């Protein structure tokens, strides 16, 4: 196999703020930001040395990775682990992924502690849950276990689990007690199952259900 010592720019086409570059040594075109074209003074027909071509390809690859990170973060916040996993699945090379993630961290645009605390807060506002559920939720987002546990502990503090259970069931009161043909034990079992899925233990679930049942019977 003959390795070209020089590479010619066969074609240079502007695509908005980017350029598509066709090189003589590769079938697939490169897409680079306009700033790189200006930086390297690229024009159709000029010849690059092999090292210059390698630098251009590396910068193009990093640029593509950067654009994908920006796209993903525009959709929703991501943890660093979650973002890294998605980039690897899309076949971005490890060195480029590491470079771009480091760049975003330095800009303050990637912060696992912020992602974790926001996710826990929103989850608790929507549907109260226990510690094990919240930690598992953060771990599914590929957040470090120590950080996950610390975040959940800070969010819940000394909140009583039975209060969390009661709050969770109160939001489902209508669903639980709307079916008049169901007996109390069936409703109880459904309530316990729901709370179990939310990471709340039996004792807290029992106390919360009995409290809710009394209130429901009292007020009809």
HELIX and SHEET records of a PDB file:
HELIX    1   1 UNK A   34  UNK A   40  1                                   7    
HELIX    2   2 UNK A   50  UNK A   75  1                                  26    
HELIX    3   3 UNK A   80  UNK A   89  1                                  10    
HELIX    4   4 UNK A   94  UNK A  106  1                                  13    
HELIX    5   5 UNK A  112  UNK A  126  1                                  15    
HELIX    6   6 UNK A  131  UNK A  140  1                                  10    
HELIX    7   7 UNK A  145  UNK A  156  1                                  12    
HELIX    8   8 UNK A  161  UNK A  170  1                                  10    
HELIX    9   9 UNK A  173  UNK A  177  1                                   5    
HELIX   10  10 UNK A  184  UNK A  197  1                                  14    
HELIX   11  11 UNK A  202  UNK A  219  1                                  18    
SHEET    1   A 4 UNK A  30  UNK A  33  0                                        
SHEET    2   A 4 UNK A  18  UNK A  23 -1                                        
SHEET    3   A 4 UNK A   6  UNK A  15 -1                                        
SHEET    4   A 4 UNK A  47  UNK A  49 -1                                        
END                                                                             
